[in-house]
Amino acid sequence: MEGVGVKERSRVEQFERIRRDHRDDDMSIRGLAVKHKVHRRVVRQALADAVPPPRKTPQRVAPVLGAHVATVRGWLSADRDAPRKQRHTARRVWQRLIEEQGVQVAESSVRALVRELKTEVGLDRTQVAVPQTHPPGEEAEVDFGEFQAVIAGVVLRLWMFVLRLSHSGKAVHLAYANQAQESFLDGHVQAFSTLGGVPRSMIRYDNLKPAVIRVLLGRDRWENERFLGLRSHYGYDSFYCHPGIEGAHEKGGVEGEIGRFRRRHLTPVPQVGSLAALNEVLAAADAGDNARHIAARTETVGAAAAREAPLLAPLPDMAFDVTAALSCRVDAKARICVRQSYYSVPAHLAGRRVEARLGAAAVVVRAEGRVVAEHVRSLHKGSEDLLLDHYLEGAGPQARRPGRGNRPGRRPRQRVLHRRSSAVLGRRPALTR
């Protein structure tokens, strides 16, 4: 609908009408001003440019706060030397203005002033991070993430070890019952084996206890000797992030990967029969993630990982031994106590000391220069894993009746006398059948 009295929806449309009337009807500036009910200045602006000029921001006067701006600025400037938790908030500034200066002003007005002045005095600085560029085959990131799973009908709190290549985004996920050093070291060994190589430059860590004994000044750390042995064996360097939230962005790739993987593959809560079966589920999920794209990358994770794999450092001839050697005394019940869990050994060793090799998944007992017992590592304190054959060896021939399990030429069957908590994992000890 054309004609006088029609309200334009925008200034651009108004300018268009003015310019059309001037072009088609050759109307004067005065006539255009009368027809469109605008000032002659607006008509001149429309004829000069089809785009209206930006509106000027009005310079408003603060009749109440104006006299107190310098006071508030002084309070906020003094906050630069005050403890972070004892600095002025906008509400506290408002309260002080009322109590000490007798000012009657709205809190919202004070908040707007404080926001402006904090930026001016340097109290509201946003930290800027430099974008990171990761050459292929050079860097990786490591972290643990917590999750829950139902294993053999029991809800367990588990930990997911994640090693992520920074360039391709390829990640390896492994489930463990704890964050102990054996799990931490075993995660590296398994991940390097899966990737087929080791990053040539460095791996980024936060200050995990299995690696760092104490945080020193700056980037310096007092590192655990066993972790130093692993790092020396595979030939890479460590980069430790700043403690707390200040260093979270320094290994943001693995931080985000833990959350993504937990939402994508561990929701709903997985239900499996054993921890080994759960790790098979995680491995299948890793294989499926090879087809995904990260952000706007045109290359899939699998394709990028295949291109990066030849650039990784080769694996050493032998894997690093992650087990810890412990000296244990066999009690009167032919048991040893390892990390507050009990495991049986042959009865003739009662009262003697034996060597226990503690790994992420198993406990191997050695005595007299040979392996005398091997058990699945237990999950719970005070649990027992007892094998009947360890107690029958000194009971005489009457206790060993011939049967199907003890025929000549067959390996004797290892009978479980008592086992708690280890069965929850669903793992099979190497000596049982």
N, C-alpha and C positions, 0 to 999 in steps of 0.2 A: 504494500500500500504506500503510495507516494503522496506528498503534499505537506503543507505546513501543519504543525501541531503534532507530528509523529515524533515520539521520543526515541532518539537513537540508542542502540544498545551499547555502543562504545564510542570513544572519541575518534577512533580510526574510521568507523562508519560515518560519523558526522563530517569528518574531513572529506571523505569520499563524496558525500552529497554536495558539499560546498564546491568542490572542484568540478563535479559533473554539471552543476547549474551554471558555473562560470564558463565551462567549456561549451555547453550546448546552447545556453540562452544568452551568453555574453552579459550576464548580470554584473552590476557594479558592486563595489565593496559594501556600500551602504545598503543596497538592496539585498545582498546576501546576508548581512547582519540582521536586517529586519525579518527576512523570511525564516532564518534558522534560530532567531532569538539568541544571538551571541554577540559579544563585543566585536568591534571592527578589528581589534588586535588579533582575535582568534581567526577571523577570516584571512587576514594577512599571513598568519602562520600556516593555515591550510593551503593557501595558494603557493607558499614558498616550499613546502615539503609535505608529502603525503603521510608521513609518520609524525604523529603528535610529539612535541617535546616532552621529556620526562617531568613528572610533577616535582616541584621543589619541596624538600623536607622542611617543614616549619621549624623554626628555632624557638622552642617554647622556653619560657622563663620559669624557673622553680622558685616561686616566692617564699616557700617555707624552708626547703632544703638548701637553697642556694647559699645562704650564709654559713652553712655548716659543712660544706663540701671539703674545705681544707682540714677541718677537725677529723672527719671520717678518713680522709686520705692519710693523715698522720697516724691514726690507729692502725690502719692496714699496713702502712710502711713498717711500723714497729713489729708487726707479726712475722716479718721475714727472719727475725732473730729469735722468735718464740718457738717452743715445742709445737710440733704439728697438731697435736690433739688439744692444744690450748690457744688456738688462734680464733679470731673473731669470725663468727658466722653472721649472716645478714640479720638474723633474729636478735643476736646479742648486740649488734650495732644499733638496731632499732630500740632495744631496751635501754641502752646507755644514753641515747639521744633524749629519751623521755625522762629518765631518772636524773641525768646530770645537766642536760641543757634545757629541759622544760619544753621540748619541741612537741607539738601535736601534729603528727603526720602518720599517714597510712603505712603499714608494714610493706605493702607491695611497692610503694615508691622508694623505700629504703633498699629493698632487694634489687631493684633496677640500678640504683646508684652504686651499690656494693659490687654488683657484677661488672659494671664499667670500670670502677676504680681498681678492682683486683687485677684486671687485665693490664691496667696502666702501671701498677707498681710491681708487676711480675709475679703475682701469687697464683695465677690461673693459667700457667703454661701447660700446653699439651705436648707430651713427649712425642717426638717424631722419630720413627725407625727407618733406617736406610734399607731399601729393598735388597734382598740377598740373591746372588747368582751362584749356582752350584755347578761346577764343571762335571761332566760324566765320569763316574768311577772314582771320585775324589772323597766324598763326604757321606756320612750317614748320621742318624739320630736314634737314641735309645731311651726307652722309658718303660715303666710298669703302669698298668691300669687295673683297677679293681672291678670285679664283676661277680655274679652269682650263677650257679648252675645246679641242677638236680642230678646227682650221680647215685645210681642204684637206689633211688627213692629218698635220698637225703639231700637237703639243701645245704650247699657248701659255699663258703666265701673263698673265692679263688683269685689269682693274680695272673694277668696277661702280660708276658714279656713281648715287647714290640721293637724290632729293628727296622728302620725305614731308610732306604737310599734317598738322599736329598734330591738328586737330579731327576730320576725317573718316577719317584714316588712308590716304587715297589717295596712292599713291607712283608715281614714274616711275623706271624703271631703264634705264640706258644703259651699254653696254660700250665700254671704251676700252683701247688698248694700253699706256697709262701713266697716271700721276697728274700729268702736267705741267700747267702753268697753262692751256695752251690747252684741254686736256680738261676741266679744272675750270670754266673760263668757258663753254665750249661746252655743258657739261652743264646749267648754269643756263639758257642761252638756249633749248635744246631742251625742257627741262622746263617752263619758263614758257609756251612755245608750246603744248605738249601740254595743260597745265592751262587755258589760255586766260586767265591772269591771274597776278598777283603778290600774295603775302601783304602785307597792309597794314601790319603792325606790324614783325615781325622774323623772321629766320631764324637758327636755332641752329647753331653750328659748334664743332668742336674746333679745335685749333691747327694746321690744315693749312698746309703750307708755301706753297701757291699763294695763300693769303690772308694769312698772318701771317709777317712777317719776324722778329719777336722778341716774346717774351712779356714784358710789363712787370709792374708791381705790380698785384695784384688782377685786375680785369677789363680793364685797359688793354692794348692791343696796338699794336705798330708794324705797320701794315697795308701790303700791297703796293699800289702806285699803280694798277695795272691793275684789281685787284679793287675798289678804291675807285671807279674809273670805272664798272664794271659796276653796283655798288650804287647809285651816283648816277643812272645811266641808268634803272634800273627803280624807284627810289624806295622802298627799304626799309632797315631797320636790321639790324645784326649783333649777335648775342649770343654771346660766347665762353665756353665751359665751362671749368671749372678743369682744369688739365693732369692727365693720368694717370687712375687709377681713381676718384679722388675726384670727378671731374666727369662720369663715365660716365652717371650716372642723370639728368643734366640734359638729355640728349637720348636717353633710353632708347628712344623710339619708333623712331627710325631704326636704332639699334643692333640692336634685336630684329628689325626688318624685314629687314635684310641677312641675318641668319642664317636667318630663316623662308623668304625667297625663294630662298636658295641651296639649302636642303634640299628645298624644294617643287618648284622649276622647273629647277635645275641639277644634279640628281641623278637618273639617272647623268650623267656628264660629257657635255655636248652635243657633237655632231659636225655641223658645218656646212661649207659651201664658202667662206664669206667672213665678214668682220666685219659687213658690212651685213646678211647673212642672219641672223647671230646677233642683231643688234639687232631684226630683225623677229620673231624668236622671243620676245625679251624683251617687245616691245610686245604680242604676242598673249597672253603670260602676264599682263601688266598688265590687259588687257581681261577676261581670265577671272577675275582677282581681284576684279572689281567685284561679283561675286555672293557673296563670302565675308563672314562675320560676324567681327568682332573681339570676342573674349571673350564676354560675356553681352549684347552690344548686340543689340537687336531689329532695328535698321536695317542694311542691307547697306552695304558700303563704297561701292558705286556710287551708292546712293540718298543717302548722306550727302554724297558729293562733288558730286552734282547740286544739292543744297540749298546747298552752300558756294560753288559756282562763281560765282553772281551777286554774292557779297560780296567777291570778290577785286578788287584794284585792276586797272584795265584795262592792257593792254599798250601800250607806246609805239608811235608810228607806224612806227619802224624798229627792227630788231633790233640789238643791240650787236655791234660788230665785234670778234670774239675773236682775230683774227690779230695776230701780232707782226711788226713791220717790222724786217728785218735787212739790213744792207749786206754784200754778198758780192762777192769778187773772182773772176772767171772764170779758171780756170787754162788751161794750154796744151792741155789735152784737152777744152776747151769744157765744163767742169764747174764747178759751184759746190758748196761743202761747207756743209750745213745740219745742225746737231746731229750731226756726225760721219757723215753720210750724203751721198752724191754724187748730183747731178742734172744732166742735160745741158741746155744752152742752145744757141741758134744759134751756129754756129762763128765768125761775124764779130764776136762779142762777146768773144772770147778776149783776156785781158789787161785788160779793163775791169771797172768795178764796176757791179753791178746791185742792184736792190732785191728781196728775197724776202719774201713775206708768208706766214708760217708759221701754219697753222691746225691744228686737231685731226686733220684727215683729209687735208689737201692742202697743197702748196707751190706758190704762184703767183709767177712771176718777171716783173718789169716792168723795161723799159728803153726809153729814148727815148719815154717817155710812153705806152706801150702794153704789153699782156701778150704776152710772147714765149715763155713756156713754162709748163706746168702739170703737176704730177706728184702722184700719190698719195704721201702721207707714208710713208716707210719705217719699219720696226719695229726694224731692227738697225743697230748701229754698223758702219761700213765698207762698207755695201751701196751698190750703184750702180743708178740708174734712167736708162738712156740711150735716146734716140730717134734712129733712123737719119736721119730727115729733117733733124735739126739739123746733121749732118755732111755732107749732100749738097748743101746750099744753095750752097756755093762750088766744087763739083766740075765745073761746066760742064754744057752740055746733053747731053754723051755719057752722063753718069751718070743722066740723067732720061729714060729711054726711055718713049715713049708706051705706055700700057697701059690695062687696064680701070679701074685705080684712078685714072688721071689724064686721063680724057676731058674735053673742054671742057664746062663747066657743072657739073662734079662737084667736090666738095671733095677735095683731095688726101688720100690715105691716109697716116696717120702710122705709120711702120714702127718697131717696137721693135727696137733694136740689141742691147740687153742690159738685163736687169732681174733683180734679185735681191731677195728678201724682200718686195717690194711685192706680188708675185703671190700670196704666201701669204694676203694679206688678201682677195684676190678682188675688189678694187675696180677700176673702170675709170677711168683718167685722162680728164679732160674733152676733151683734144685728140686722143685715140686713138679708133679705131672698130673 
